[in-house]
Amino acid sequence: MGKLSGFMTKKYLFVVAIIVINSISSLAQDVSNRAEVSGPDKGTLFIVGGGRMSERLVKNFIALAGGNDAPIVVIPTAAGASSYGERSLAFLKRRGATNVTLLHTTDKKIADTDEFVTPLKTAKAVWFGGGRQWRLVDAYKGTKTERMFWKILERGGVIGGSSAGATIQGSYLARGDTKNNQIMMGDHEEGFGFLKNVAIDQHVLARNRQFDMFSILKNKPELLGLGIDEGTAVIVQGDKLVVRGASYVVVYDGSFWSREGSRLKNLPEKKSQFYFLRRGNRYDLKKRKIIPRRRRN
């Protein structure tokens, strides 16, 4: 009986060791498949999921830019019109911004000239409007204009945008197909990359898009996916993200988080998991983990 008991104990320990080794191996593989995510070294990203922005959100953007007198450049090119007027600036001017300039072209040759980028040389902030994100790529990618966007961040400025102006800020261009906006991996796949190794979707809950991101992550599992709902913003400084606005941000980082824990939940497999962040929640992009709120004494 003693020998049998000893044999069973060794067998049990062997099985446990195999399980632990497999778990560690699986975890290491998951981590190795992840590309490093990072925000810009300097400056601020203000990324809105589309829809109507509250006055509070708009004023927050203006304040980050430096206040009502700060020079702000609005780029409405994603909307697809041949020309734009004062209407494109109204959402900022109604909230007190007094130094707002419109900048637009669809010609990369023009976007690559010193004359065109002149307003960007002194700008404290840029705002990309909504529409189709691939139009911003066709007009500005690889030009002096795009390089000036980075200069604004290097000066401590702000890059903001809503809808298409949100997605363009990621490195992978979700819904970048010229045929329609339902193709997640299309004929344009590279954004401006202010957020490195991130794919950004918008209008997520308002349009029931919360499962669409998996079309990208199935093929590019190394990416971090962010889905931002309407009227909601993520503000990124360095590698830290904070949520502002009325609705939710969906995080696709291969894990699950809930305020009430997950021990009793029946969760899907890791590659199918996502979770929600709301106003005030903070997230560490590099660690791909939510930052716990500090408890008040």
C-alpha positions, 0 to 999 in steps of 0.5 A, a space after each residue: 500500500 505504501 509503495 502504491 501511495 508513493 507511486 500515485 504521489 509521484 504520478 500526481 506531481 508529474 502531471 502537475 509539473 506538466 500542466 505548469 510547464 505547458 501553462 508557462 509555455 503557453 503564456 510565454 508564447 502569448 507574450 512573444 506574439 505581442 508587438 511592443 505598443 507605445 504612444 508618442 514620446 512627447 505630446 498628446 493624442 486625443 482620439 474620439 470614436 465619432 458621433 457628436 462630441 460634448 462641449 466638455 470634450 471639445 473644450 478639453 481638446 482646446 485646453 490641451 492645445 494651450 487654450 482658446 488662443 492656441 493655433 489649431 489646424 483642422 484637416 477635413 480631407 477624410 470627408 471626401 469633398 473637393 473644398 471646405 469652408 468655415 463650417 469645418 471649423 465651427 465646432 471649435 470656434 463655438 467653444 471659444 477657439 479663436 485661432 483656427 486654420 483649415 488645411 486641405 488638399 488631395 494632391 500629395 505633391 502639394 502636401 509635400 511643399 513648404 508653402 502648404 505646411 506653413 500653418 503647421 510650423 506654428 500649430 499647437 494642435 491638429 484635428 482630423 475630421 471624419 469620413 474615410 481614413 484612406 483619403 488621409 493616407 492618399 493625401 498626406 502619407 510620406 509627405 512634408 505634411 505628415 512629417 510636420 504632424 510628428 514635429 507638432 508632437 515633438 513640440 509637446 502639441 496635440 494630435 486629435 481626431 474623430 471617426 476616420 481621424 481616430 483610426 488614422 492615428 493607429 499604425 494599422 489602418 482598420 477599415 482602410 478599403 476604398 470599396 466600402 467601410 465594412 472591410 476591416 483589412 483592405 487596400 490601405 493598411 498603414 496609418 500614421 502610426 502615432 500609436 505603434 502596433 495598434 489598430 483603432 476602430 470607431 462608432 463601435 457600440 453605436 454600430 454594433 462593431 464590437 466583434 469586427 476587430 477580430 477580423 484583423 487580430 486573427 491575421 495580426 495577433 501581435 497588435 493591440 485593438 482599441 474600439 472607441 464608441 461615439 462621444 467618447 475619447 481616449 487621451 494618450 500621453 506616453 504609454 498611458 491612456 485615459 478614457 473620457 466621454 459618455 460611453 465605452 472603449 473596447 480593449 482587445 489585448 487577449 485578456 479579460 478584466 471586470 470590476 467584479 472579477 472573472 473567477 465565476 464567469 464563463 469566458 470564451 477562449 483568449 483569442 475571442 476575449 475583450 472588455 470595456 473601459 469607461 470614463 476615468 479608467 486608465 490603461 498601460 499600453 506597454 504592459 497591456 493592462 488596466 491601471 487600478 484606481 487608487 483607493 481613497 483613505 
